[in-house]
């Protein structure tokens, strides 16, 4: 819903949008975390763990880059670019942890890369430098996500205590809000804008992050990856219906390559495991 909501804003722009969403995410998690994990949740945070802070920094990059990208590029271009996250995570695990990747995953990485490159090149050829810049900013989101997941896996492999990802989300939101605050002054958001962004902070970020941690404990990895692709479909559909942002042929062609590569990789992996 972030794409269609940002298109409803009256005066808030770029850095201020990011600040208010992160700020309301912080407020929401300050309430949700104690209710969910008890009042001792803040005391149990691994403040001295380097991996804990690196994970928080990755969340900060994801929060910040995502909203800035939406102010530069279309919702479809941003979401399709972000959809390659699981493939980048698999590649990071191969490079830094030594996980072996099957041929199907290498093929999926190549196809998804071609899809992103086609979309990026087409935007440049059409003279849409801002759209291309937005896609580059959006690419920071799956890269940061891949780094975070790889860090967590590596820390667990080395015997470090498992990291609770939800408190890391809070750290990331705090860092994002602090970094964006000086760039947001003077504020131009109307009360309506602030209300929309408050909705995003609670409903589109804080609650889903808590739910994703719970769901990831009971769902298999292919199920999580396939469910994540629904964000691309629903995000583009909502922006189309709610903001009149019609996906162009370039986005549809490149997006089909990316989403098809993702879905095909997970489906083939699922079949192999069941066989």
N, C-alpha and C positions, 0 to 999 in steps of 0.2 A: 504493500500500500504506500510505500514511501514515494514512489514516482508520481502517483496521481495526487498525493497530498501536497508535494512541493509545487505542483502546477496550480494549486489553489491559493498560494501565498500572495499577499498584496504587495508588501514592501520588503520583507526580509530577503536577503540575498547571501549566497555563498557561505562565507565564514560565520555569519550570524546564524544562519540556518543550522550549521553544524554545532555551534555553541549551544543553542537552545535545546536541540535534540539530546546532546550529550548531557547537558545539565539536568534535564528531566529524567534521563536514564539513571543518573546518580541518585536523584531523590527517590525514584521508584525502587531501586535496588536497596537503598538504605532502609526501606520498609519491608521489602520482600524477603531479603536475606535473613533478618532476625526471625520473621514469622516462619520461615521454612526450615532453617537450620539452628534456631535458638539464639539467645542473646550472646552466646560465646563465639559466634561465627567470626567476629572481627579479631578476637584474641587468638583464634586458631589459624589465622592467615599466616602464610609462610613468608613473612616480611624479609627474612634474611636469605631467602633462596634467590639466586640469580635467575634461575629459570622462571620463577614466579613473576619477577619484574619484566623479563623479556616477553613473557606471555602477555602481560598487561600492555606492554608497548605495542605488541602486534594488534591487540584489540583496539588500541588508540588509532593506529594506522587505518584499520578497517573502518572504524566509525567515521574518521575524518575524510578519508579518500572517497568513501561511498557517497556521502552527501555532496561533496564538492563536485564529483563526477556528474551527479544528477543535474547540477546547475550548468554544466558545460555541454553535455551530450544528451541524446534521447534516452528514454527509459530502456528501450529495447537494446540499444548498443551497450549500455552500461551493464544490464543484467546478463546478456549473452557473454560479454567479456568476463564477468565474474563466474560464469558457469564452469569454467575450466579449473576451478579450485581443487576438486578431488584428484584430477589428473596431475596438477602441479604438486599436490601432497604426495602422490605416489612417486613422482620423480624425485622429490626431496628425500623421501625415505630410501630410495635407491642410492642416491649420492652420499647421504650423510649417515645412514644407519646400515646400509648394506642389504636392504630388502631386495630380493630378485623380482623383476617385473616380467610377467608373461608377454608373449608377442602381441596379444590382443590389446594390452594396455599401451605398448609402444605405438601401435597403429592408431589407437584412439588419440594419443597425444599429438601425433603427426596430423591427423585429420582436424582436430580442434585447433591446432596452430594454424593450419591453412585457412580455416574459417575466420579466425580473428584477423589474420593477415589480409584476407580478401576484403573484409569490412573496413579495416583501417586504410588500406590502399585506395579503396573506392571513395572514401570520404576525402582523402587528400586530392584525388583526381577531380572531384567535384568542387574543389575549393572550399571545403568545409573544415578548415583547420581547427576550429573550436571543437567540433565533434571528435576529430582525431585526438585532440588533447584530452578531452573527457574520457576517451577510451584508454589512453595511457594512464590517467589518474585512476580509473576503475581497475586497471590491471594490478595496481598496488594492493587491492583487497584480497584477491586469491593468493598473491605472493605472500602477503603477511599471514594469511590463514595457513598456508602450507608450512611456513616457518614455525608457526606456533605449534601445529600438530607434530611436526618433526621434533621440536624441542621437548615436547611432553613425552613422546615415545622414547627418545634418547635418555631422558632423565629417568624414566622407569626402568629402562634396560640397564642403567648403571646403578640401580638400587636406591635411587633417591625416592622419597615418599611421593606418592601420587599427588598431583596438583589438582585442587578443586577449581575447575574452570570458571565457576560463577563468580567467586571473588576477583578473579583476574579480569572478568568483564567489568566489574566495578572500578578496578584500578584503571583500566583502559578508558572508561567513560570520564573519570576524573582528569586524567592526563589530557584527553581530547578537549574537555571544557576549558581547562586552564590554558592550553595552547591557543585556543580559538578566541578567548576572551579579549586580549588586547587588539586582535585583528577585527573584532566585531564592533568596536567603539568608533563612532557613536551609533547606538542602536536605532534602527529604523523600523523594526517589526511592530505591527499593530497588535492590539489585544487578540484579534482574530488569528493572526499569524502565530502568536505565542501559544494559543489554545491548540492549533493544529499540530505544532511541534511538540507540545506537551503530550498530545495523543500518540505521536510517533515514539517519543521516549518511553512511554509506558507499554503501549500495545504492540508496537512494531519492533521494539528492541528488548526491553527489560523482561517482559513476560515470555516471549519466544526463546530468549537465551536460557532462561531457567527451564522451560519445557524441553528444550533440545538436549540439555544435559540429562534429564530424567529419561527421555525417550531413547537416547543413545545407549543406555544401560540394558535395554531389553530388545532393541531392534538390531538386526544384522547390518553390517557395513553396506552391502548393496542396497538394502531397503532405505537406509539413511540417505545414500547418494541419489537414489531415484526420487525420493520425496523432495530432496533439495532442488531438483530440476523443476518442480512445480512452481517455485518462486519465479523462474523465468517466464513460464506460461501465464501465470496469474498476474505478474507484474506488468507484462506487456498488454494483456487483455484489459486490466483496470485502467491503464494509461490511455488505451484506445477508447474505452467507453466513457471514462470519467473526465478525460482531458482532451479528447480529440486527437491524440498523438498516434496517427496511423503508421504502422511499421512499413517501411519501404522495401522494395525488392532486394536491395543489397543486404539489408538486415535480415530479411527472411532467408536468403540463400546462405549467408554466413552462419546465421543462427541454426539453420537446419544441419549444417556440418558439425557445429559444436555440440548441440543437444543430441544429435544422432550418434556421434562418437561416444558421448558420455553414456547414453542409454544402452548402446550396443555393447560397450565394454562391461557394464554391470550385468547385463542380461546373460552374456556369454559366460562370465565368471560364475554367475548363479547356477547355470546349467552344468558347468563342469563340476562344481562342488556337489550338486545333487547326484550327478552321475557317479 
